[in-house]
Amino acid sequence: MVNGQKIWTSNAQNSEWMFCLVRTEPDAPKHQGISYLLLRMDTPGIDARPMKQMNGDSSFNEVFFTDVRVPKNQIVGKRGDGWFVANTTLKHERGGLGDPNAAETRFRSIVELMKKETVNGDSLMDHPTYRDRLLKLQARMLSMKFNGMRIMSHAIREENPGLAGWIVKLQGCELNHQMASMAVDIMGELGILFEEGPYLRDGGIWQHMYMTDLGLIIGGGTAQIQKNIIGERALGLPKEPKQEQPA
Ligand SMILES: Cc1cc2nc3c(=O)[nH]c(=O)nc-3n(C[C@H](O)[C@H](O)[C@H](O)COP(=O)(O)OP(=O)(O)OC[C@H]3O[C@@H](n4cnc5c(N)ncnc54)[C@H](O)[C@@H]3O)c2cc1C
C-alpha cells in the first residue's frame, strides 16, 4: 500500500495515469529500495489538488496517497530498481524540454517581432543593441541545432552522445527563457501585459512563456544540478562534497 504525498505533479488533474517513485525498501541505501510504479488516477486513495502558478495557470498538483493498493504488474522494471528506470525517463524528459527545433521556431518569431516593432519610428531590426542581442541568440540557437544533429548521428550509430546529450536541458531551457525575455523587451512596457486588455501584444504569449520557462529551468532537474552532472559525469571533474549522513 502506498501512503504519502508528492508535490509539483504536472497535469495530474487531467491524467488517467501517473508514474511515481516510492520507497519500497526503507532500509536499503538511498538510491536503492525505490520502485517505479504506474498508477491509475482513479485508484481509490489518490487525490490530486491543483496549485496556482506564477504564470497564472494551475497545471501543477499536490498529490496525496492514502492506503493506495497497486497491482504488482504496475511496477516498471524490478522492485527497488526505480532510480535506474527514473534516470532513463529523465533522459527523455530533459531532451524534450531543450528541443532545438522549438528554439529555432521561437527564434524566427522573434525576428518577425523585431521587424514589426519600432523605437522613435525606426524598426528595431536596425537598432544596433537589439541586433547584437538577436545575433548572440541566433548563434546559441544554431549551436543547439547542430548539437541536436550530432546527437541524432550518435543515435543512428547506436552510440552514447556523451557531453552533447548532457547539455541539452541546461542550454535549451536557458536559451528559451532568454528568447522570451528578449521578446518582452522588444515590446517595451507593453511586453509585460498578459491576460485580456486593449494593448495586449501577441495575446500576451511572450510574458506567459517568460514566466513558464523560468519553471522549466527548474523542472526535470535544476540548472545547478545539470551543471553538477555535466561537470562530474561528462567532464570528469571532482565530485561535489557530500554531506555526512547521520549515523
Ligand atoms: C515546471 C515544473 C514542472 C514540474 N513537473 C514535475 C512533475 O511532473 N513531477 C514531479 O515529480 N516533479 C515535477 N517538478 C518538480 C521538479 O522536478 C523539482 O522542482 C526539481 O527537480 C527541483 O527540486 P526541488 O524543487 O526539490 O529543489 P531543491 O532540490 O530543493 O533545490 C532548491 C535550490 O537549491 C539548488 N540545489 C540543490 N541541490 C544542489 C546541489 N547539490 N548543488 C547546487 N545547487 C543545488 C537547486 O538548484 C535549487 O536552486 C516540476 C517542477 C517545475 C518547476
The ligand as an ORCA input file, in Angstrom:
! r2SCAN-3c Opt
* xyz 0 1
  C       7.559     23.437    -14.390
  C       7.837     22.303    -13.441
  C       7.273     21.074    -13.680
  C       7.499     20.018    -12.791
  N       6.872     18.831    -13.020
  C       7.034     17.820    -12.143
  C       6.337     16.580    -12.309
  O       5.523     16.422    -13.217
  N       6.573     15.598    -11.426
  C       7.428     15.750    -10.384
  O       7.626     14.816     -9.625
  N       8.093     16.903    -10.183
  C       7.907     17.933    -11.034
  N       8.550     19.131    -10.819
  C       9.460     19.242     -9.650
  C      10.911     19.325    -10.083
  O      11.378     18.081    -10.523
  C      11.727     19.881     -8.897
  O      11.216     21.162     -8.563
  C      13.185     19.993     -9.265
  O      13.770     18.747     -9.514
  C      13.990     20.692     -8.160
  O      13.820     20.042     -6.964
  P      13.338     20.857     -5.682
  O      12.144     21.695     -6.059
  O      13.210     19.878     -4.582
  O      14.533     21.877     -5.393
  P      15.751     21.646     -4.416
  O      16.440     20.358     -4.755
  O      15.279     21.854     -3.016
  O      16.679     22.837     -4.862
  C      16.497     24.179     -4.382
  C      17.618     25.017     -4.971
  O      18.895     24.515     -4.491
  C      19.735     24.168     -5.583
  N      20.487     22.947     -5.285
  C      20.018     21.810     -4.707
  N      20.987     20.889     -4.606
  C      22.116     21.450     -5.132
  C      23.452     20.998     -5.329
  N      23.823     19.764     -4.957
  N      24.322     21.836     -5.930
  C      23.952     23.088     -6.321
  N      22.680     23.581     -6.158
  C      21.785     22.772     -5.577
  C      18.789     23.913     -6.753
  O      19.421     24.097     -7.999
  C      17.707     24.961     -6.495
  O      18.089     26.222     -6.988
  C       8.327     20.200    -11.668
  C       8.893     21.460    -11.409
  C       8.650     22.510    -12.282
  C       9.245     23.849    -11.954
*
